[in-house]
Amino acid sequence: MNRLFGAKSTAPKPTLNSAISNVDTRIESIDVKLAKLNAELTTHQQRLAKMRDGPGKTAIKQKALKVLQQRKMYESQRDQLQQQSWNMEQAGMMQDNLKNTMTTVDAMKTTTKELRKQYGKINIDKIDKLQDEMADLMDMGNDIQESISRSYEVPDEVDEEELDAELEALGDEVELDGIGETSGVPSFLMDDAPPQFIDEPPQPGKVKEAAG
């Protein structure tokens, strides 16, 4: 059977990168040949420009045409190889993109699995209860702060305008009673009759003697 169909090849299969490398090597070899042909064609053109018409010029012209024909053939072959290389490079990019996509999908699957495990340990009801407790504590704290910072204002039944008028009247009385008197007691604190706990009213002469 092996004689008829040949033995099974054990050589490693060529990879896409190795195939691209082989094609690029062939393209470089063709570029070297094209450079030689271009140099030879330039020489023929220079000689033709200096020669007169005749059999010699015709022979050189035939050589130049043959070189030009070879150059076109190599250029066509190079173009084909470059297209092949480009096609393989595109296939390689598609392969790399597919590998990256598969890697991304696998990572997303692993991440999703881990997230499910982590979120499965969280009790939403406990979190909601904790939030409610925090809100109650915040309300309680606000009530305490509001109570502590409460100001003691004048009762509603007291008219502030009346208080201002009375205060202004008291100030006027103090100023009028203080003119020409040596006593420091305001008139509104003195009464026509002495207090009941005093037996006799003070005599001005005795008060002055005691003061002297």
Helices and strands as residue ranges (DSSP letters): H 2-5, H 16-50, H 55-120, H 124-148, H 160-177, G 187-189, H 204-211
